[in-house]
Amino acid sequence: MAAIRTRHATILTLLLSACGDGGDPRADAAPDPPVSPESESYVELGDIEAIRAHGRIRLANVARAHVEELPRLRWGSPHEAELAREFADRLNLELEIDEYPTEAAALRALLEGKVDVIVGRSGEGAARPPEGVAYSAAFNRVPGVFVSRSGQAPQSFDELAGRTVTFATGSSLLGLSEEIKARQPDVQVDTIDVPTAEAGIDMIIDGSVDVTFAERWVADVVADVHPELHLGLEFGEVVYTAAVRDANPDLLRLINDFAFQVLPVGEDGAELLGDLADIERRRILRVLTVNGPSSYYVYKGDLVGFDLDLVRMFADEQNLMLQMVVVPSTELLEDWLQRGLGDMIGAGIIPTVLRDTTRVVATRVYHDVDPVIIARSSLGLESAEHLEGRTVVVARNNPYLPQVERVADERGFELLITPDAESTSQLLQRLEDGEADLTVLESHLADAELPDHPDLEIVQRIEETPGRAWAVRADQPELLAALDAFLDREVGGLTHAVLIRKHFRRDTRRVEQPALRADGSLSPWDDLARRHTREGDIDWRMLTAQMFQESRFDPQARSHVGAYGLMQMMPATAQQMGVDDLGDPDEQVRAGAAYMRWLYGRFSPDLAPQDRLAFTLAAYNAGYGHVSDARRVAERTGRNPDRWFEHVEHAMLSLSDPDVFASTRHGYVRGREPVHYVRRINELGLMYYRLAPTN
């Protein structure tokens, strides 16, 4: 398998979006942030033989630091990064992926010999490549679709008469606007200065736009969680291609041959059956999962999850591209598997609760978990032997509910079953609020959540259980054998232990309140904080408070997802801010301050300053997308979407509730984390203002 040189935390999350109608790459433009050192190490304009001499092929990616969507059914996304890796594998070359801030910058680097290939969207409006550039055959074609509110989406060009279609300026389909006007002269076409089609669809939701036009896969993802949207007429398409120098015909021929061999492989959502040999022919392993804290969610702009990490290792071992398919609820996992909407269930299931073991079979257990009883520490319970008169709350969706119901009468406790599915944090909050005395959770979820609830404790494990496993159809013995062999090798090994610690063990150390140092400074890094906040609206003392919260002023601090340094920056995000060396404390602070300024600029200047700063801090911690979700939830529930404290922060807490996050764009988030993060930094910042009242 080809080695990969990249600044990203994970190859799976790369979204390569270049080759668009970016204009003349040699035209005068503002200076771009520096590209990575690897791409500056040599210039090569030669064809494939010259490229082979370097031992690697350099691929340009138009930078996108964060996963702004939780990929659910990615039928339109051509998995460019996975395809790039497979192409490099076939050439027996190392794959290097370099970030560029704009399409024009990537094309310029291609023509200057700093990269060899660009992969991404060319769009209908970019059928003729720029001078010196050649496009490959299409890897995929995704239609455009008109989007409006329910019942109002145009189904024909006649229905567009008298209406206004608004394009996002960053839309890959903007080149089709003139053709739409030619088809229907009575339509008004406008543009709005937002970066993506997703942002344009948001404006449909809030009622400020009548009709927009987006890629079908983007529209499907958004409409899946916003029933008030309606998809109408399909028109045109976005074409996914590769771009090379036109003086490299041999490289172009190899890419074209590869394109014809690997695609199309069938749309996501297709009902495809078959065993491992059939999956290998399709080259994509489709894994059914659920959005939640154990399996698959967005954190700090990256796709993370224990199951995701483990199944990615299996896919790599089998030389398969990985496609995660998010199922709306755990109850539907078996149904989707039997219909062929996925090749396996990759969200941890309890084997004994499978409904039809003649058609669905479990793998060996890969994660031993037990139900545990949790109580308020103030109750002084040493065990759960004497629960007479106590109230035990259990979520309706708890897999151990039948066991708890069986012992309720014999133990003499009152059992409170929640009317709806509830998250771990919601159940623990019920205990803290005194609504119940105890609850029952799986041990790994308790380990992950209890650090946020210091007044609660585990008092007893109930009994041994079968643990968690994956599942396949009964007619997939080859895939079952391969999964079992993989799990036999990995479970109990070092990598498996590291993954468990990464996802389910958290630092519980208490930290003393920071105060002035002996020399009168707030931290060892005051000068850096002052220097990098001279421009913009972020005060150096607030940045210092954030630095303490992120790393306790430790420049070598590293998080479980790969964030590093004083400001706990993800490497890909730091590179977006023009920083390549996260080993340097000065660069760490520069990247963090730049990212804070960038996030601050994404929120309206009409917001009150304290709320705009709170939104910015929450976005730094949880991601801009989750903050946007929380603001929409706040508005739907009668709170003010422009106020953080007592309004949006309450909505953020609800984003760990399955009944709430299932209908949001970005899915699950551990809501207590950004809420505590903002409150803690606000408190520290105010204290730092008092300790260091002048700049």
C-alpha distance (Angstrom), angle and dihedral (degrees) to the residues before:
residue distance angle dihedral
M1 . . .
A2 3.79 . .
A3 3.77 117.6 .
I4 3.80 113.7 -122.5
R5 3.78 126.3 -140.7
T6 3.78 108.3 -162.6
R7 3.78 141.0 135.7
H8 3.80 91.8 -134.6
A9 3.78 122.7 107.4
T10 3.81 90.1 -133.1
I11 3.77 133.6 13.0
L12 3.80 90.9 -141.0
T13 3.79 92.9 68.2
L14 3.80 97.1 52.7
L15 3.78 111.3 118.3
L16 3.78 106.2 -167.7
S17 3.78 109.0 -158.5
A18 3.78 112.8 168.5
C19 3.81 138.2 118.7
G20 3.80 91.8 67.1
D21 3.75 127.1 140.4
G22 3.74 90.9 -74.4
G23 3.78 97.5 151.2
D24 3.79 126.6 -123.7
P25 3.81 106.9 -19.4
R26 3.78 90.4 -152.1
A27 3.79 94.6 55.1
D28 3.79 118.7 113.4
A29 3.79 110.4 -84.2
A30 3.75 140.0 159.8
P31 3.81 113.2 -79.6
D32 3.79 112.6 -86.1
P33 3.80 124.2 -134.7
P34 3.79 110.7 -92.8
V35 3.79 117.0 -84.4
S36 3.77 119.5 -125.9
P37 3.81 120.0 -71.8
E38 3.82 92.2 -114.6
S39 3.79 91.7 63.1
E40 3.82 91.2 48.8
S41 3.78 92.6 51.4
Y42 3.80 94.4 87.3
V43 3.78 143.7 -1.2
E44 3.79 117.6 -133.3
L45 3.79 124.5 175.6
G46 3.81 96.0 165.3
D47 3.79 130.1 109.5
I48 3.81 128.8 -101.6
E49 3.82 96.7 -61.8
A50 3.79 91.0 54.6
I51 3.81 89.6 46.3
R52 3.82 91.0 50.9
A53 3.80 89.8 54.9
H54 3.83 88.7 66.6
G55 3.81 92.7 51.6
R56 3.78 94.0 -129.6
I57 3.77 142.3 68.9
R58 3.80 117.4 -137.0
L59 3.79 118.1 -141.4
A60 3.81 124.3 -168.2
N61 3.79 121.6 -137.0
V62 3.79 122.6 -168.8
A63 3.77 98.1 -130.7
R64 3.76 122.4 -104.1
A65 3.78 110.0 166.0
H66 3.78 99.8 -167.8
V67 3.74 140.1 41.8
E68 3.80 97.1 -119.6
E69 3.81 93.6 -176.5
L70 3.75 130.5 46.8
P71 3.81 99.1 -125.5
R72 3.80 105.8 -125.4
L73 3.81 109.4 157.6
R74 3.79 103.5 2.7
W75 3.80 96.8 -174.1
G76 3.76 93.6 143.0
S77 3.78 98.5 44.1
P78 3.81 111.2 93.5
H79 3.82 95.2 -153.1
E80 3.79 90.8 -121.4
A81 3.79 96.2 179.1
E82 3.79 92.8 52.4
L83 3.79 90.3 47.0
A84 3.80 90.9 49.1
R85 3.78 90.4 52.9
E86 3.82 91.7 49.8
F87 3.81 91.1 48.7
A88 3.81 91.1 51.7
D89 3.80 89.6 47.5
R90 3.79 91.0 55.5
L91 3.79 90.8 51.3
N92 3.82 90.6 45.8
L93 3.80 89.3 -126.1
E94 3.77 133.2 134.7
L95 3.81 111.7 -108.5
E96 3.80 117.3 -131.6
I97 3.80 118.7 -172.6
D98 3.80 116.9 -163.3
E99 3.80 125.2 -168.2
Y100 3.82 122.9 -128.7
P101 3.81 124.8 -176.4
T102 3.84 96.8 -137.9
E103 3.78 140.3 18.5
A104 3.80 89.9 -114.5
A105 3.80 90.6 54.9
A106 3.81 91.1 50.7
L107 3.81 92.0 50.1
R108 3.78 90.3 47.6
A109 3.81 90.2 52.7
L110 3.81 89.7 49.5
L111 3.80 92.7 53.2
E112 3.81 91.3 45.7
G113 3.81 92.0 53.5
K114 3.82 96.0 -112.9
V115 3.82 93.0 120.5
D116 3.79 132.9 22.6
V117 3.81 105.2 -150.0
I118 3.80 140.2 18.4
V119 3.79 118.5 -158.4
G120 3.78 125.7 -167.0
R121 3.77 146.1 69.3
S122 3.77 120.4 -12.5
G123 3.81 96.0 174.6
E124 3.78 129.4 -156.1
G125 3.78 91.0 -81.6
A126 3.82 93.6 59.2
A127 3.81 100.6 56.2
R128 3.81 90.7 131.4
P129 3.81 111.8 58.2
P130 3.81 121.8 -138.5
E131 3.81 118.1 -90.2
G132 3.79 111.6 -72.3
V133 3.84 93.6 20.6
A134 3.80 130.0 101.2
Y135 3.81 126.2 -164.1
S136 3.78 123.0 -140.6
A137 3.77 127.6 -134.4
A138 3.79 113.8 -70.9
F139 3.78 117.4 -81.8
N140 3.79 91.4 -167.6
R141 3.78 141.7 -9.9
V142 3.79 122.0 -144.8
P143 3.82 121.1 -171.5
G144 3.77 124.5 -131.2
V145 3.80 119.4 -125.0
F146 3.81 135.7 -164.1
V147 3.80 112.9 -119.4
S148 3.79 129.6 -162.7
R149 3.76 140.3 142.7
S150 3.79 119.7 -59.0
G151 3.80 112.7 -62.4
Q152 3.81 93.2 5.4
A153 3.82 104.2 81.1
P154 3.83 111.2 116.5
Q155 3.80 113.3 -113.9
S156 3.81 94.3 -169.8
F157 3.79 139.6 20.1
D158 3.82 88.7 -105.3
E159 3.81 88.5 62.9
L160 3.83 89.8 56.0
A161 3.81 92.0 67.5
G162 3.79 111.2 119.3
R163 3.80 93.8 7.5
T164 3.80 132.5 111.7
V165 3.81 121.3 -124.8
T166 3.80 112.2 -161.0
F167 3.82 120.2 -158.2
A168 3.77 124.9 -161.9
T169 3.80 108.8 -121.8
G170 3.80 87.8 -129.2
S171 3.81 94.0 52.1
S172 3.79 117.6 124.1
L173 3.83 87.2 -144.0
L174 3.80 97.0 58.3
G175 3.81 89.8 105.4
L176 3.81 89.4 68.8
S177 3.81 94.7 62.8
E178 3.81 94.5 93.0
E179 3.80 92.1 49.2
I180 3.81 90.4 51.2
K181 3.81 89.4 53.3
A182 3.79 89.9 48.5
R183 3.82 90.2 53.2
Q184 3.83 92.4 47.2
P185 3.83 114.4 21.0
D186 3.82 92.0 -174.0
V187 3.80 94.4 63.3
Q188 3.79 121.1 101.1
V189 3.82 114.7 -138.8
D190 3.81 118.8 -159.0
T191 3.78 134.7 171.6
I192 3.78 128.0 -144.7
D193 3.78 125.0 -159.1
V194 3.79 100.5 -113.0
P195 3.81 123.5 123.6
T196 3.80 102.8 -127.4
A197 3.78 144.6 27.3
E198 3.82 87.3 -115.0
A199 3.80 89.2 63.6
G200 3.80 89.3 50.6
I201 3.81 90.6 53.4
D202 3.81 89.2 50.8
M203 3.79 87.0 61.7
I204 3.81 89.7 55.5
I205 3.80 88.0 54.5
D206 3.81 94.1 51.1
G207 3.82 91.2 45.2
S208 3.80 99.1 -117.4
V209 3.83 94.6 113.9
D210 3.81 128.8 49.9
V211 3.83 103.2 -157.0
T212 3.79 132.8 -2.6
F213 3.80 134.5 -177.3
A214 3.80 123.3 -131.9
E215 3.78 144.1 158.8
R216 3.79 109.3 -77.8
W217 3.81 94.4 -122.8
V218 3.80 91.5 52.7
A219 3.80 91.6 47.5
D220 3.80 91.6 48.2
V221 3.81 92.5 52.8
V222 3.81 92.6 50.1
A223 3.81 95.6 41.9
D224 3.80 88.8 50.8
V225 3.80 89.7 68.8
H226 3.83 99.0 28.6
P227 3.82 110.4 57.7
E228 3.80 90.2 -179.4
L229 3.82 88.3 74.5
H230 3.78 123.5 87.7
L231 3.80 127.3 -161.7
G232 3.79 117.9 -143.3
L233 3.79 138.4 172.4
E234 3.80 118.9 2.2
F235 3.79 115.5 -137.9
G236 3.81 136.5 167.1
E237 3.76 123.4 -12.4
V238 3.77 146.6 -119.6
V239 3.79 110.6 -119.0
Y240 3.79 118.1 -148.6
T241 3.80 111.1 -149.1
A242 3.79 143.0 147.4
A243 3.81 124.0 -111.0
V244 3.81 124.2 -146.4
R245 3.77 135.3 163.8
D246 3.80 110.3 -79.4
A247 3.82 87.8 -129.2
N248 3.84 88.9 67.0
P249 3.84 103.9 73.1
D250 3.82 94.8 153.4
L251 3.80 92.1 55.9
L252 3.80 89.6 46.6
R253 3.83 90.5 51.6
L254 3.82 91.5 52.0
I255 3.80 91.2 49.6
N256 3.81 91.7 48.4
D257 3.80 91.4 49.5
F258 3.79 89.3 50.2
A259 3.82 92.3 48.3
F260 3.79 92.3 52.9
Q261 3.82 91.3 48.0
V262 3.79 100.0 48.0
L263 3.80 106.6 33.7
P264 2.92 144.0 98.9
V265 3.79 95.1 30.8
G266 3.80 96.5 165.8
E267 3.77 129.7 -77.4
D268 3.77 122.8 -81.9
G269 3.75 106.5 -101.0
A270 3.81 91.7 42.5
E271 3.80 115.9 131.4
L272 3.80 101.5 -120.5
L273 3.79 121.6 169.7
G274 3.78 130.6 -175.8
D275 3.78 143.3 100.0
L276 3.81 131.5 -90.6
A277 3.82 94.2 -67.0
D278 3.82 90.4 56.4
I279 3.81 91.1 47.5
E280 3.81 90.2 50.9
R281 3.82 89.7 53.4
R282 3.80 89.9 51.9
R283 3.85 89.5 43.9
I284 3.83 92.1 -146.9
L285 3.81 126.3 99.2
R286 3.81 108.6 -153.5
V287 3.79 110.3 -153.9
L288 3.79 120.6 -165.0
T289 3.78 111.4 -142.8
V290 3.79 142.1 155.4
N291 3.77 128.6 -123.4
G292 3.79 108.3 -108.2
P293 3.81 147.5 105.0
S294 3.81 97.1 -76.2
S295 3.76 103.3 41.0
Y296 3.79 118.5 24.5
Y297 3.80 135.6 -11.0
V298 3.80 143.9 128.9
Y299 3.81 117.6 -94.3
K300 3.80 124.4 172.4
G301 3.79 89.1 -16.1
D302 3.79 95.6 -52.9
L303 3.79 133.0 104.0
V304 3.79 107.4 -116.3
G305 3.79 140.6 167.0
F306 3.79 140.0 129.3
D307 3.80 92.9 -112.9
L308 3.81 91.4 44.9
D309 3.80 92.4 54.1
L310 3.78 92.9 47.0
V311 3.80 97.5 45.3
R312 3.80 89.8 46.1
M313 3.82 88.1 59.1
F314 3.81 89.7 52.8
A315 3.82 92.6 48.4
D316 3.81 90.9 49.7
E317 3.79 90.7 50.0
Q318 3.82 90.0 52.4
N319 3.84 92.8 44.1
L320 3.79 90.3 -120.7
M321 3.77 129.9 141.7
L322 3.79 111.9 -119.5
Q323 3.80 125.0 -129.1
M324 3.80 119.5 -178.5
V325 3.82 114.7 -152.7
V326 3.79 113.1 -164.7
V327 3.81 113.3 -144.0
P328 3.83 115.6 -153.5
S329 3.82 94.0 -124.7
T330 3.80 140.3 2.6
E331 3.81 89.1 -113.6
L332 3.82 89.7 67.7
L333 3.82 97.7 50.1
E334 3.80 95.5 93.4
D335 3.81 93.0 43.7
W336 3.81 93.1 51.7
L337 3.79 91.1 46.9
Q338 3.80 93.1 51.1
R339 3.81 90.9 48.2
G340 3.79 90.9 54.1
L341 3.81 96.3 -114.2
G342 3.80 87.2 131.9
D343 3.79 138.6 14.5
M344 3.81 98.0 -130.7
I345 3.79 142.8 -1.0
G346 3.78 107.2 -107.6
A347 3.80 98.8 177.2
G348 3.80 113.1 94.2
I349 3.79 110.2 -96.3
I350 3.81 130.6 -177.6
P351 3.83 104.5 -117.1
T352 3.79 93.4 -144.3
V353 3.82 92.6 60.6
L354 3.81 96.4 57.6
R355 3.79 106.5 125.0
D356 3.83 99.7 -148.6
T357 3.80 113.3 26.4
T358 3.80 90.9 174.3
R359 3.81 89.5 68.0
V360 3.83 103.7 24.8
V361 3.81 123.2 44.3
A362 3.80 130.1 -171.8
T363 3.78 127.3 -128.7
R364 3.76 121.0 -129.7
V365 3.81 114.2 -68.8
Y366 3.81 113.2 -86.0
H367 3.81 100.4 178.0
D368 3.79 124.0 41.1
V369 3.79 109.6 -149.1
D370 3.80 131.3 165.9
P371 3.79 131.6 -163.3
V372 3.80 111.2 -107.4
I373 3.79 132.3 -165.4
I374 3.80 115.3 -127.5
A375 3.78 125.5 -165.4
R376 3.78 140.1 169.8
S377 3.78 109.8 -84.1
S378 3.81 89.6 -132.4
L379 3.81 90.2 68.8
G380 3.81 89.5 69.1
L381 3.80 94.2 -142.5
E382 3.79 113.6 167.4
S383 3.83 91.7 -173.6
A384 3.79 140.5 -6.5
E385 3.81 93.8 -108.1
H386 3.80 95.4 106.7
L387 3.80 109.9 44.7
E388 3.80 99.5 143.4
G389 3.78 109.6 146.2
R390 3.81 94.2 7.7
T391 3.80 124.8 124.8
V392 3.79 117.9 -128.9
V393 3.82 117.3 -166.5
V394 3.81 118.8 -156.7
A395 3.79 127.5 178.6
R396 3.78 117.9 -115.7
N397 3.83 89.0 -124.1
N398 3.83 94.8 51.2
P399 3.84 108.7 124.9
Y400 3.81 90.4 -145.6
L401 3.81 95.6 54.7
P402 3.86 93.5 107.8
Q403 3.83 90.4 55.0
V404 3.81 92.3 49.3
E405 3.80 91.3 47.8
R406 3.82 90.4 53.3
V407 3.82 93.7 56.1
A408 3.81 98.5 38.0
D409 3.81 95.3 90.0
E410 3.81 96.8 42.2
R411 3.83 92.2 48.4
G412 3.82 93.3 44.1
F413 3.81 98.7 -130.5
E414 3.79 129.1 135.6
L415 3.81 112.3 -112.7
L416 3.79 116.3 -146.4
I417 3.84 112.3 -167.3
T418 3.80 114.1 -165.2
P419 3.82 113.5 -121.8
D420 3.80 91.4 -132.4
A421 3.79 137.7 29.3
E422 3.80 109.9 -77.3
S423 3.77 133.8 -165.4
T424 3.78 125.4 -121.2
S425 3.79 92.3 -106.7
Q426 3.82 91.8 51.2
L427 3.80 91.8 53.6
L428 3.79 91.9 48.1
Q429 3.79 89.7 49.0
R430 3.82 88.9 55.6
L431 3.81 88.6 58.2
E432 3.79 92.7 48.0
D433 3.82 90.2 49.2
G434 3.80 91.2 52.0
E435 3.82 95.6 -116.3
A436 3.81 89.7 125.8
D437 3.79 138.3 6.1
L438 3.80 102.0 -137.1
T439 3.78 142.5 10.5
V440 3.80 137.6 -168.9
L441 3.80 122.2 -124.4
E442 3.77 138.6 161.9
S443 3.78 110.6 -92.6
H444 3.81 96.8 -119.8
L445 3.82 92.4 52.3
A446 3.79 90.4 47.7
D447 3.81 90.5 51.1
A448 3.81 90.3 52.3
E449 3.82 97.1 46.3
L450 3.82 107.0 34.2
P451 3.83 94.7 77.7
D452 3.82 86.0 69.8
H453 3.83 90.3 52.1
P454 3.83 108.1 51.8
D455 3.83 92.6 169.3
L456 3.82 92.2 62.8
E457 3.80 129.2 74.6
I458 3.79 143.0 -178.8
V459 3.79 109.2 -105.4
Q460 3.81 102.1 176.2
R461 3.79 146.5 -6.5
I462 3.80 112.0 -125.7
E463 3.82 104.5 -148.4
E464 3.77 143.4 -47.6
T465 3.82 113.3 -73.9
P466 3.80 133.6 -169.8
G467 3.80 93.5 -102.4
R468 3.80 127.2 -141.5
A469 3.80 128.1 -44.3
W470 3.81 141.9 166.3
A471 3.81 123.4 -116.9
V472 3.80 141.3 -145.5
R473 3.79 135.6 -177.3
A474 3.79 116.3 -79.8
D475 3.82 89.4 -116.9
Q476 3.84 91.6 62.1
P477 3.84 103.3 79.8
E478 3.84 92.7 148.1
L479 3.80 93.3 54.1
L480 3.81 91.2 44.1
A481 3.81 91.2 51.6
A482 3.82 92.0 48.2
L483 3.81 92.3 49.3
D484 3.80 92.8 47.0
A485 3.80 91.6 48.7
F486 3.81 90.2 49.9
L487 3.81 92.7 48.6
D488 3.83 91.6 45.5
R489 3.81 88.4 58.6
E490 3.80 98.0 41.8
V491 3.81 107.8 35.7
G492 3.78 109.7 93.8
G493 3.80 92.5 13.6
L494 3.78 128.7 116.2
T495 3.82 97.2 -95.0
H496 3.80 91.9 48.8
A497 3.81 90.8 50.3
V498 3.81 91.2 48.5
L499 3.81 91.0 52.0
I500 3.80 92.2 50.5
R501 3.78 90.8 49.9
K502 3.81 91.1 45.3
H503 3.80 94.5 54.0
F504 3.80 105.9 28.3
R505 3.81 109.2 26.5
R506 3.76 117.4 73.6
D507 3.79 133.8 -176.3
T508 3.82 108.9 -98.2
R509 3.78 98.7 179.5
R510 3.80 115.6 134.7
V511 3.80 115.1 -133.0
E512 3.76 126.1 -148.5
Q513 3.78 118.5 -116.6
P514 3.81 107.3 -91.8
A515 3.78 118.0 -119.1
L516 3.78 138.3 175.3
R517 3.78 114.4 -56.6
A518 3.80 122.2 -124.7
D519 3.80 91.0 -94.7
G520 3.82 91.7 52.9
S521 3.82 95.8 -104.7
L522 3.79 126.6 126.7
S523 3.79 93.5 -136.2
P524 3.81 142.0 -12.6
W525 3.82 86.6 -96.2
D526 3.83 103.3 54.4
D527 3.80 93.2 117.4
L528 3.80 91.5 52.9
A529 3.81 91.8 48.2
R530 3.81 91.3 50.3
R531 3.81 93.5 46.4
H532 3.79 95.8 50.0
T533 3.82 96.2 45.4
R534 3.81 97.3 51.3
E535 3.80 88.1 102.9
G536 3.78 120.9 50.3
D537 3.76 137.8 19.7
I538 3.82 101.6 -67.3
D539 3.81 114.3 105.9
W540 3.81 115.9 -135.6
R541 3.79 92.3 -128.1
M542 3.81 91.6 54.3
L543 3.80 89.1 48.8
T544 3.81 88.9 50.5
A545 3.80 90.3 51.4
Q546 3.78 88.7 50.6
M547 3.81 89.9 49.0
F548 3.81 90.6 54.2
Q549 3.79 91.8 48.5
E550 3.80 92.2 48.5
S551 3.80 101.9 44.3
R552 3.83 111.8 -3.8
F553 3.84 83.8 -115.1
D554 3.83 91.0 -62.4
P555 3.84 110.3 141.5
Q556 3.82 90.5 -163.7
A557 3.82 96.8 52.0
R558 3.80 113.1 131.1
S559 3.81 126.9 -170.4
H560 3.79 128.9 -144.4
V561 3.83 91.2 -101.6
G562 3.81 95.5 49.4
A563 3.81 101.5 -94.7
Y564 3.80 109.0 149.1
G565 3.76 143.9 -162.4
L566 3.77 138.7 4.0
M567 3.81 93.8 -31.4
Q568 3.83 96.1 33.1
M569 3.78 93.3 -124.9
M570 3.78 122.4 -179.5
P571 3.83 107.1 -123.2
A572 3.81 92.7 -122.7
T573 3.81 91.7 51.2
A574 3.81 91.7 47.8
Q575 3.78 90.0 52.7
Q576 3.81 88.9 51.8
M577 3.79 85.9 59.2
G578 3.81 90.8 52.6
V579 3.82 95.9 -100.3
D580 3.80 120.5 128.6
D581 3.83 101.8 164.3
L582 3.80 110.5 64.8
G583 3.79 89.2 168.9
D584 3.81 89.9 77.7
P585 3.85 114.4 81.5
D586 3.79 90.5 -149.1
E587 3.80 90.4 55.9
Q588 3.81 90.8 45.2
V589 3.79 92.0 57.2
R590 3.81 92.4 41.4
A591 3.81 90.9 53.6
G592 3.81 93.3 46.4
A593 3.80 93.3 48.4
A594 3.81 91.7 46.5
Y595 3.79 91.5 50.1
M596 3.81 91.4 48.6
R597 3.82 89.6 52.1
W598 3.80 90.7 48.6
L599 3.81 92.7 50.4
Y600 3.81 91.7 44.4
G601 3.79 88.1 55.5
R602 3.81 91.5 55.4
F603 3.80 91.8 64.3
S604 3.79 121.3 75.4
P605 3.82 117.2 -93.8
D606 3.81 85.8 -138.2
L607 3.80 89.8 73.7
A608 3.80 118.2 99.2
P609 3.85 107.2 -94.4
Q610 3.81 94.3 -117.9
D611 3.82 91.3 51.1
R612 3.79 93.4 44.9
L613 3.82 89.2 52.5
A614 3.81 91.5 46.6
F615 3.81 91.3 51.1
T616 3.79 88.9 48.8
L617 3.80 93.3 51.6
A618 3.81 91.4 46.7
A619 3.81 90.1 50.5
Y620 3.81 90.8 49.4
N621 3.79 89.1 54.4
A622 3.80 103.6 36.9
G623 3.79 105.1 14.3
Y624 3.81 133.9 -94.6
G625 3.80 91.3 -96.2
H626 3.80 94.4 58.6
V627 3.81 90.4 49.1
S628 3.81 89.4 51.5
D629 3.79 89.3 51.0
A630 3.80 91.2 50.2
R631 3.80 91.7 50.9
R632 3.82 90.6 52.0
V633 3.81 91.2 47.9
A634 3.81 90.0 48.7
E635 3.79 90.9 53.7
R636 3.82 92.6 47.4
T637 3.80 91.1 51.6
G638 3.79 96.1 49.2
R639 3.81 98.6 -99.4
N640 3.78 126.7 124.4
P641 3.84 110.3 -93.6
D642 3.82 90.0 -159.8
R643 3.82 95.6 57.7
W644 3.80 121.1 74.4
F645 3.80 104.7 -172.0
E646 3.83 113.6 71.2
H647 3.81 90.8 -5.0
V648 3.80 121.4 50.2
E649 3.81 91.5 20.1
H650 3.81 88.3 62.5
A651 3.79 90.1 51.0
M652 3.80 89.5 48.6
L653 3.81 89.7 56.7
S654 3.80 89.2 54.6
L655 3.82 92.1 57.5
S656 3.79 89.4 84.2
D657 3.83 88.7 59.5
P658 3.85 109.9 99.3
D659 3.80 91.6 -143.4
V660 3.80 89.5 56.5
F661 3.82 106.1 35.9
A662 3.82 91.8 46.9
S663 3.82 88.2 70.8
T664 3.81 97.4 45.6
R665 3.77 130.6 94.2
H666 3.80 97.9 -122.9
G667 3.78 101.4 32.6
Y668 3.78 130.1 -151.4
V669 3.77 124.3 17.8
R670 3.82 129.3 167.2
G671 3.81 90.5 -113.6
R672 3.79 97.5 -166.9
E673 3.79 90.2 63.7
P674 3.84 99.3 65.4
V675 3.81 90.9 36.8
H676 3.82 92.3 55.0
Y677 3.81 90.1 39.8
V678 3.80 93.4 57.2
R679 3.80 93.9 43.2
R680 3.81 93.6 47.8
I681 3.80 94.3 48.5
N682 3.79 91.4 45.2
E683 3.82 89.8 53.2
L684 3.80 93.1 45.6
G685 3.79 91.9 45.1
L686 3.80 92.1 53.9
M687 3.81 90.1 48.5
Y688 3.81 90.6 49.3
Y689 3.81 89.8 51.1
R690 3.81 88.2 57.4
L691 3.81 93.7 44.5
A692 3.80 94.5 46.2
P693 3.82 104.9 24.8
T694 3.82 96.2 171.3
N695 3.77 134.7 53.7
